[in-house]
Amino acid sequence: MGSGIYHDIGVIPAINGLGVYTDLGGSRLSPTVWRAMEESNQSFIRMPDLLDSSGAVIADLLHSEAARVTPGASSAIALGIAACMTGPNARFTEQLPDTTGLKTDVLIQGRHRYKYDRMVRHTGAQLREVGNINGTDPEELEAAIGSSTAAICFPAHLDRTPGTVPLEEVTEIGHRHGIPTLVDAAFLNYPLDVMESFASKGSDLVIFSSKYMGGPNTGGFICGRHDLIGAVALHDFTRFEASKYLSFGRPFKLDRQLVVGVVVALQEWLEMDHEQRFRDYARRVELIKGQLDGSSGIEATPMCFTMQETLAPEPVNCLHIRRESDSSDPAAIAAALAADDPSILVHQMDGAIVVDVECMSEEEAELTGRRLKAVMSPA
Ligand SMILES: *Cc1c(COP(=O)(O)O)cnc(C)c1O
């Protein structure tokens, strides 16, 4: 340890026992994705062509009318909402975030407020909460639609939260008034058929993040209606360079290598043997557990750390570890692991340590198990 590119730059590399987090650099790119990105580095390409063609490939894979790569799901929210505000009028793409003459309101249910709804306001749009934290009913949602409504924003992972109007009903209400629904399905990519389910429930635009399918941390895409994806294209950086309008989306620039990485990661995700993926997680969990077995007083249970950051029995992707005595101090254990080089990052949850193995190699899992044993064994 103590050598390598990260040390040269002055940071200590980490073993990721937390899972896919933007702050940790997203996912680990597969050899296939990395090779494709490397290949794309060898030659130049016209970016407008690459964006159009890669969008067509993604649309084909997901049986969507149209699609477009974006630098992550967050920017896809901003670009998608901008498209809903301006439609095909290229002149307006220069005007944002000045909303004079445009529809400015984006509706969201009270119990659907979530951190990424911040991206809606990037465009100059106003987020209008319908109902409140206690819930929203369909009549309230319909009554909130007016002449300045541009879109409805719908975080798919919060669908069917008690007290909310479900997606099918939201899109139906929207369509009665000609209002599109933009769905954030950033991590809803498994089982695979869930990815196409949002369009079949009437969503006009659906966004996904590449970071949750082994793609680049700064990659994502938006799929949906042809006319709206066309408007997304008017807003994005390609038009800033190529058209006479200085489009709003210029900061959401993409590398050609990134675009290729997003496409190949999606292809790989759709073709992958996911049962094998889960067996790989279970094996890494067993490698950690194997190091701890036989240490007296340590209880280690394979579990599932969910996307909502809760624990469930399966599918196994983490190890839940606690000392049987009440004296265990997870904060001190986590701090000791984090102070290593490489730093080992783990969750602390209700008096226990939780190690998520999704982003670990087998070697890293073994090392983590050995370090856990050393740190947790009574002195
Ligand atoms: C991670 C995430 C995003 C943002 O995606 P990026 O690709 O990192 O921009 C948006 N919505 C949800 C639900 C997410 O989990």
The ligand as an SDF file (V2000), in Angstrom:
LIG
                    3D

 15 15  0  0  0  0  0  0  0  0999 V2000
  -28.6640    8.6470   -7.8320 C   0  0  0  0  0  0  0  0  0  0  0  0
  -30.0590    9.1270   -8.0730 C   0  0  0  0  0  0  0  0  0  0  0  0
  -30.3290   10.2220   -8.9100 C   0  0  0  0  0  0  0  0  0  0  0  0
  -29.2300   11.0050   -9.5670 C   0  0  0  0  0  0  0  0  0  0  0  0
  -28.5990   10.2490  -10.5290 O   0  0  0  0  0  0  0  0  0  0  0  0
  -27.1960   10.7180  -11.1310 P   0  0  0  0  0  0  0  0  0  0  0  0
  -27.0140    9.7980  -12.2920 O   0  0  0  0  0  0  0  0  0  0  0  0
  -26.1920   10.4880  -10.0290 O   0  0  0  0  0  0  0  0  0  0  0  0
  -27.3000   12.1360  -11.4860 O   0  0  0  0  0  0  0  0  0  0  0  0
  -31.6170   10.6230   -9.1270 C   0  0  0  0  0  0  0  0  0  0  0  0
  -32.6470    9.9800   -8.5270 N   0  0  0  0  0  0  0  0  0  0  0  0
  -32.4460    8.9250   -7.7060 C   0  0  0  0  0  0  0  0  0  0  0  0
  -33.6340    8.2530   -7.1040 C   0  0  0  0  0  0  0  0  0  0  0  0
  -31.1440    8.4700   -7.4370 C   0  0  0  0  0  0  0  0  0  0  0  0
  -30.9380    7.4360   -6.6160 O   0  0  0  0  0  0  0  0  0  0  0  0
  1  2  1  0
  2  3  1  0
  2 14  2  0
  3  4  1  0
  3 10  2  0
  4  5  1  0
  5  6  1  0
  6  7  2  0
  6  8  1  0
  6  9  1  0
 10 11  1  0
 11 12  2  0
 12 13  1  0
 12 14  1  0
 14 15  1  0
M  END
$$$$
